[in-house]
Amino acid sequence: MNNLHVAYSGKPLDFALAREMALIKARSAAMHQPAILSWHQHSTHAFSPSFDGADEATWWAKYGEANGGHLAVSIGDDFEFILAETGGFETPRNIPIRNLTDAVGNEFICQTGLLDDTGRPRRDACAPLDEWMADQY
């Protein structure tokens, strides 16, 4: 993980300005399309992502690094961000997919071009919708 710091000693920063400063710093470090994966604000003890029982000191950083973050940017003494490069990936905008539900209530994500003539899913057209599949509603 690369670490960068932006010195800041002015009036207290709000999240929006600190976020923008982190993105600018990431771009100056050769990231083309940086995205913030996780963050921590020391003064308010806020961090994201968060869940009940998460350790404020470590969870946000572990999450960011484990999910593709490779740049840590600290802004002054208050904010820390973990960023990832999002450029260079194909966008799924034009993939014809939709959600379907079978007769017993099981949900599926399906490629519409592979449905049969009645609109029912074929085995090779659908995958069960679970915690790993994106809901397309």
N, C-alpha and C positions, 0 to 999 in steps of 0.2 A: 504494500500500500504506500503510495506516495503521499507526503504530507506537505501542505502549503499553509502559510499564515498571512493574513492581512492585518497589519497593525492598524488599530483604531482606538482613538482616545477622546473622541468627541462626545456629544450628548448621547444618552442611551439609545441604542438601536432598537427598532421594532423588527419583527420577523421578516416583513416584506423587504426592507432595505438590506438586511443581513443576507437574505436569500439571493437577492440580485447581485450583491457584492461577491458572494460565493460563485455564482454562475459566471460572472465576468472574470474572476480569477481562474476558474477552470478553463474558460476559453483561451485565456492568455497562456495556459499551460498546454496548449495544443489539443484540447478537447473540442470537437466540432459541434456536437449536440449534447451537452451535458444535461443530466437529469439528477435531481436530488433523490436519493433512495431513503435516507434517514437523516435525522438531525437531533440536536440537543441544545437547550438553552439553559445555561447554568443558573442565571438569576431567578428564573421562575420554576426551575426543575421540570420544565416541559420537555418532552421528547416524542419522537415519532419514528417508527410505529410504536404504539404503546398497548399494553394490556394489563389487566389487574395482576399484580404480583411481579411485573417486569422490574428488573434491577435498573434503575435510572443510570447508574454509572457505566453499565456495560451493554445492556440489551440493544440499544439503538445502533451502536457501533458494530456489534456482532451481526446484527441483521443486515446492515449495509454492506459489510464485507462479504458475507455469505451469499448475497444476492447480486453479485457482480460489481460492487463498488471497488474502484481502484484508486480513488483520489479522495483524501481527507482535506478539507479546507476549514480552518478556524478563522473566525472574524473577531478581532479584539480578544477580550477575555471571556466573552459571554456565549457566543454561538459556535457550534461545530457541525459540519455537514459531511456526509459521505455521498460521493457522486459517481455515476457511471456514464460511459459513452453510449448514446442511443443512436448515433448515426450509422449508416451502412447496413441497416436491416431492411428487409422487404416489409412493406406495409400490407396488412390484410384487408384494406378497404374494399376491394372488389371480389373478395371470395364470397360466393353465394352460399351462405350458411343460415340456418334458422333452428330454433328450438322446436322439438316435437315431444308430445307426451303420449305414451301408449295407453291401452285400454285399462291397465291397472294402476296408472299414475306414475310410472317410471319416466323420467325426463331424459332426453337425448339431444345432442347437438349434431346436426346433419348437414351434409352438402346437398343443397337442393337439386343440383344437376344429376344426382345419383338416386333420386327417389323413383319408385316405380310409377306406373301410369295412374295409379289411384292416389298418389301423394304419400303413400306409406313408405317408411324407411326400409331399405335393404340393409343387410348386415354390413356390407362394405361402405355404406353411406353415412353411418352414424356411430357415435361413441356415447356411452352413458355420461350424463352430466353429473359430475361429482365436484369435490373441492378443488380439483386440478383443472377442470374445464371451464372456460369462460361462458357465462350466461349471456346469450345474445338478445334477450328481450329488450 
